[in-house]
Each structure stands twice: as C-alpha cells, then as structure tokens.
Amino acid sequence: MQKIQTAQAPLPVGHYSQAVAVNGFLFISGQIGINPETGKLKEGIENQTEQMLKNIEEILKEAGTAKEKIVKTTIFLKNIKDFQKVNAIYKKFFEGSTVFPARSTVEVSNLPLNAEIEIECMAVL
C-alpha cells in the first residue's frame, strides 16, 4: 500500500490520505472544492464542483494515472436539487471518454467545512 499526496490538491482536513494505491488501483478520498493555493473553499456549487474535479485530476496525475481510468465515483450532495448542475460539469469533465465511470449520488445533511459537494473515486493505475 502506498500513500499518494500532492501539493497541487488540498491537504486532508483530517486523519486520512489524499489517496492510497494498492493492487493496481487508486482510492481517492472524498474531495471538496478547496483551492489548494488559498486553502479556501470555493463559493457556490458550480465552482466547488469544478475545483474538486481539478483536485482529483491532480491526484490522479501524481499517481501516474488519468481521469479516463476512473472506474467508480460517489457524489455526496447537500442538496439533491443541485444534481443537474453537478451532472453537467461532471459530464464535461469526462468529455471524450468512451465509458463513464460507475457512479452513486446521495444527498447528505452536512459535509466538511460546510461544503456543498464531495466526491470520492477509484481508478485503475
């Protein structure tokens, strides 16, 4: 098992790794829309979603893989009514992919730092 960490994505806000590589897979911890340069959470669901996907892409790059190798995502939304906004940004992120990752989306009552969205994912190395 190998810890993966990059300064190009926000450092964990708790006792966990940004990602862990094991047996040919990368497991990325839940990411929220924090700008790694400022350490601040972006404002609004769209900005948080875009930033969070950039952060995920940086972690993938650090691990030597890419977004096309993501096999599963889980999206946590504070307001399920934001689903369509998030889905549009998510679709654009995976533009050009021949197969979208498997995905679950659930509404939750709260997220770290009062974020509006969090995504975790698994990818092939």
C-alpha positions as CSV (number, residue, x, y, z in Angstrom):
1,M,0.0,0.0,0.0
2,Q,1.4,3.4,-1.0
3,K,0.2,6.9,0.2
4,I,-0.3,9.3,-2.7
5,Q,-0.1,13.0,-1.9
6,T,0.4,16.2,-4.0
7,A,0.6,19.9,-3.1
8,Q,-1.5,20.5,-6.2
9,A,-4.6,19.4,-4.3
10,P,-5.7,20.4,-0.8
11,L,-4.1,18.5,2.1
12,P,-6.5,16.4,4.1
13,V,-8.6,18.1,6.8
14,G,-8.5,15.0,9.0
15,H,-6.6,11.8,9.6
16,Y,-6.6,10.2,6.2
17,S,-4.5,10.2,2.9
18,Q,-5.5,12.1,-0.2
19,A,-5.2,8.7,-1.9
20,V,-3.9,5.2,-1.5
21,A,-2.5,3.0,-4.2
22,V,-2.9,-0.8,-3.7
23,N,-3.0,-3.8,-6.0
24,G,-3.2,-1.8,-9.2
25,F,-6.0,0.6,-8.0
26,L,-6.0,4.1,-6.7
27,F,-8.6,5.0,-4.0
28,I,-9.1,8.8,-3.7
29,S,-10.5,10.1,-0.5
30,G,-13.5,12.4,-0.6
31,Q,-12.5,15.7,-2.1
32,I,-14.3,19.1,-1.6
33,G,-13.9,22.3,-3.6
34,I,-10.9,23.8,-1.8
35,N,-8.5,25.8,-3.8
36,P,-5.1,24.4,-2.9
37,E,-3.4,27.8,-3.4
38,T,-5.6,29.7,-1.0
39,G,-6.7,26.8,1.3
40,K,-10.2,28.3,1.0
41,L,-13.5,26.6,-0.1
42,K,-14.8,28.0,-3.4
43,E,-18.2,29.7,-3.3
44,G,-21.2,28.0,-5.0
45,I,-22.0,24.5,-6.2
46,E,-20.6,25.0,-9.7
47,N,-17.3,26.5,-8.5
48,Q,-16.9,23.8,-5.8
49,T,-17.6,21.1,-8.3
50,E,-15.1,22.4,-10.9
51,Q,-12.4,22.9,-8.3
52,M,-12.9,19.5,-6.8
53,L,-12.6,17.8,-10.2
54,K,-9.4,19.7,-10.8
55,N,-8.1,18.5,-7.4
56,I,-9.0,14.9,-8.3
57,E,-7.2,15.2,-11.6
58,E,-4.0,16.4,-9.9
59,I,-4.1,13.5,-7.5
60,L,-4.6,11.1,-10.5
61,K,-1.6,12.7,-12.2
62,E,0.6,12.4,-9.1
63,A,-0.3,8.7,-9.0
64,G,0.6,8.2,-12.7
65,T,-2.9,7.7,-14.0
66,A,-5.7,9.8,-15.6
67,K,-9.4,10.6,-15.4
68,E,-10.1,8.1,-18.2
69,K,-9.0,5.4,-15.7
70,I,-11.6,6.3,-13.1
71,V,-13.9,3.3,-12.6
72,K,-16.2,4.4,-9.8
73,T,-17.3,7.7,-8.2
74,T,-19.5,8.5,-5.3
75,I,-21.0,12.0,-5.1
76,F,-22.3,13.5,-1.9
77,L,-24.6,16.5,-2.3
78,K,-26.0,18.7,0.5
79,N,-28.9,19.5,-1.8
80,I,-30.1,16.9,-4.3
81,K,-31.7,19.7,-6.3
82,D,-28.2,20.6,-7.4
83,F,-27.9,17.3,-9.2
84,Q,-28.4,18.7,-12.8
85,K,-25.8,21.5,-12.3
86,V,-23.3,19.0,-11.0
87,N,-24.2,16.4,-13.7
88,A,-23.5,19.0,-16.4
89,I,-20.0,19.8,-15.0
90,Y,-19.3,16.1,-14.4
91,K,-20.2,15.2,-18.0
92,K,-17.9,17.9,-19.3
93,F,-15.0,16.7,-17.1
94,F,-15.3,13.2,-18.7
95,E,-15.9,14.6,-22.2
96,G,-14.2,12.3,-24.8
97,S,-14.4,9.2,-22.5
98,T,-15.9,6.2,-24.2
99,V,-17.2,4.8,-20.9
100,F,-18.3,6.9,-18.0
101,P,-17.4,5.6,-14.5
102,A,-19.9,3.7,-12.4
103,R,-21.5,6.3,-10.0
104,S,-23.6,6.8,-7.0
105,T,-25.1,10.1,-5.9
106,V,-26.6,10.6,-2.4
107,E,-27.9,13.6,-0.5
108,V,-26.3,14.2,2.9
109,S,-27.1,16.5,5.8
110,N,-23.7,18.1,6.0
111,L,-20.1,18.0,4.7
112,P,-16.7,19.0,6.0
113,L,-16.2,22.8,6.1
114,N,-19.9,23.2,5.1
115,A,-19.0,22.2,1.5
116,E,-22.0,21.7,-0.9
117,I,-20.5,18.7,-2.6
118,E,-17.9,16.0,-2.1
119,I,-16.7,13.3,-4.5
120,E,-14.6,10.2,-3.8
121,C,-13.4,7.9,-6.5
122,M,-11.5,4.8,-7.5
123,A,-9.2,4.5,-10.6
124,V,-7.0,1.9,-12.3
125,L,-3.3,2.6,-12.1
